[in-house]
Amino acid sequence: MSASEREARAIRARAVYERGFRSIREGSPDAKEEAVMLLEAWRDFEAKCSEFRRRDDVAAAVTAVEKKMPKRIKRKRPIPSEQGGQMGMEEYYDYIFPEEAGAAPNLKLLEAAMRWKRQKMMAQTAGGDADGGQDAADDEQEQQQQQEEEEERQSEEEQPQEQHEQQQQQDEAD
């Protein structure tokens, strides 16, 4: 098989990956894990194209696919009980794709509002508020939410580092 035939096959395969990714994201947006698996396979495909493509072209193609990769974050959700209440919290991993990151400015605004409210509550508690019991419960709930958000931020920061290390290992293997 000649190099031009390989390149033609790679172009067709790339079109299949693009069509599949677009179909998953548009057709079933909740199928995030499937989209991640497809992107990982696509990235591996692009990395293996180094046999008949220039190293710069391969690196650019791999980078283009990695830009589509989501951030993996840890979240918590309530576990419903049979009585309709809540049994506890369950940790799970969610993926935030780059096109979904547009909502991030709103999250920063929400975080700033929560910090302001927490500071106001602390000032009221220090001043000897008559409703201190409820304020303490609200403060404890806000602290738990802040801790969850901090864990999410940490997991978001760890994801790019893991991808970078994986890329270095692949480059060393080549």
Secondary structure, 3 states (H helix, E strand, C coil): CCHHHHHHHHHHHHHHHHHHHHHHHHHCCCCHHHHHHHHHHHHHHHHHHHHCCCHHHHHHHHHHHHHCCCEEEEEEEEEECCCCCEEEEEEEEEEECHHHHHHHHHHHHHHHHHHHHHHHHHHHHHCCCCCHHHHHHHHHHHHHHHHHHHHHHHHHHHHHHHHHHHHHHHHHHC
